Amino acid sequence: MISPLRTPQAALPLVPQSPATSLAPPSPDNAAQRNPLRTAAQQFEAVFLRQMIGSMRQAHLADDIFGSQATDQFRDMADANLADSMSHQGVFGIAQMLLAQFDRHAAAPATAAPAGDATATNGGAR
């Protein structure tokens, strides 16, 4: 039986596992900047998954005859642990999409404000 949390390998990544912004090997500075981004992206995915699981729990599809505040607290802790492990496994790919977006933003050339723009020169004060 296939677990509902796992998908076939052919259906998994719509976004490449490694960034395709450059063919050059990553520099140490780039890797040093990328690790905190990867961590933040995984944490964002975990928070998103916790919210999604919590919303599913609120549906109350069945009566909980043994329910109590302690049971709810331990269920919330289990849901948080599940969300953390799912984010580290990359099941949903939200972190990968965020990293790809960061890579596109970092690869885009910085555009300067037009010379006559008063908001760019004095911070928006007139």
C-alpha positions in Angstrom: 0.0 0.0 0.0 1.3 3.5 -0.9 1.5 6.0 1.9 -0.7 9.1 1.2 2.3 11.3 2.1 4.6 9.9 -0.5 4.3 10.4 -4.3 6.0 8.5 -7.1 9.5 9.9 -7.9 8.4 10.8 -11.4 5.7 13.1 -10.1 7.8 14.9 -7.5 9.8 17.9 -8.6 8.3 20.4 -10.9 11.0 22.7 -9.8 14.6 21.5 -10.2 16.3 20.2 -7.1 19.4 22.4 -7.7 19.3 26.0 -8.9 19.6 26.4 -12.6 20.7 30.0 -12.6 24.3 29.4 -13.4 26.5 26.6 -14.8 29.5 27.7 -12.7 30.1 25.9 -9.4 28.7 27.8 -6.4 31.2 30.1 -4.8 31.8 29.8 -1.0 30.2 33.2 -0.5 27.1 32.0 -2.4 26.9 28.8 -0.4 27.2 30.8 2.8 24.3 33.0 1.8 22.2 30.1 0.5 22.3 28.0 3.7 20.4 30.6 5.8 17.9 31.1 2.9 17.4 27.3 2.7 16.8 27.2 6.4 14.3 30.1 6.3 12.5 28.5 3.3 12.1 25.2 5.1 10.9 26.9 8.3 8.3 28.9 6.2 7.2 25.6 4.6 6.9 24.1 8.1 4.7 27.0 9.3 2.6 26.8 6.2 2.1 23.0 6.7 1.2 23.5 10.4 -1.5 26.0 9.5 -2.8 23.6 6.8 -2.9 20.6 9.2 -4.5 22.7 11.9 -7.2 23.8 9.5 -7.8 20.2 8.5 -8.1 19.3 12.2 -10.7 22.0 12.8 -13.0 20.3 10.3 -14.1 17.8 13.0 -15.2 15.0 10.7 -15.9 12.8 13.7 -16.8 13.2 17.4 -13.8 12.8 19.7 -15.2 10.9 22.6 -11.9 10.8 24.5 -11.0 14.4 23.7 -9.5 16.7 26.3 -7.3 19.7 26.4 -4.3 17.5 27.0 -5.2 15.4 24.0 -5.5 18.5 21.9 -2.1 19.8 23.1 -0.4 16.6 22.2 -2.1 16.4 18.9 -0.9 19.9 18.1 2.6 18.9 19.1 2.4 15.8 16.8 1.1 17.9 14.0 4.0 20.4 14.4 6.4 17.5 14.4 4.8 16.1 11.2 4.9 19.5 9.5 8.6 19.9 10.4 9.5 16.4 9.1 7.5 17.0 5.9 9.3 20.3 5.3 12.7 18.7 5.7 11.8 15.9 3.3 10.6 18.4 0.7 7.3 16.6 0.1 5.4 19.7 -1.0 8.3 21.6 -2.6 7.3 25.1 -1.2 10.9 25.6 0.1 12.3 24.7 -3.3 10.0 27.1 -5.1 11.0 29.9 -2.6 14.7 29.2 -3.2 14.1 29.2 -7.0 12.4 32.6 -6.6 15.3 33.9 -4.5 17.7 32.7 -7.2 15.8 34.5 -9.9 15.8 37.7 -7.8 19.5 37.4 -7.1 20.3 36.8 -10.8 18.3 39.7 -12.0 20.4 42.8 -12.6 19.7 45.7 -10.2 17.8 48.4 -11.9 18.6 52.0 -10.9 15.9 54.6 -10.4 15.6 57.2 -13.2 17.8 60.3 -12.7 15.0 62.7 -12.4 13.1 60.7 -9.8 12.9 62.8 -6.5 11.8 59.8 -4.4 15.0 57.9 -5.2 17.3 60.7 -4.2 15.8 62.1 -1.0 13.9 59.1 0.4 10.5 60.3 -0.8 10.4 63.6 1.2 9.6 66.7 -0.8 
